[in-house]
Amino acid sequence: MSGGGEFRLDYAADLGAYRQLAKPFTQQQLLAAITAVLAAYPPGSGPAESTKT
């Protein structure tokens, strides 16, 4: 999501975003967010797996 200020980050969470980053963010902040999400959901264990048939 882009635009609208930080309060829009709440919308991202309501829509299921795992993490939100307010702009501007650093490469380190982006990498930390990606690493945290990947650590929380190892391959085959994420919420998307429950929707597969």
Buried (B, 14 or more C-beta within 10 A) or exposed (E): EEEEEEEEBEEBEEEEBBBBBEEEEEEEEEEBBEEEEEEEBEEEEBEEEEEEE
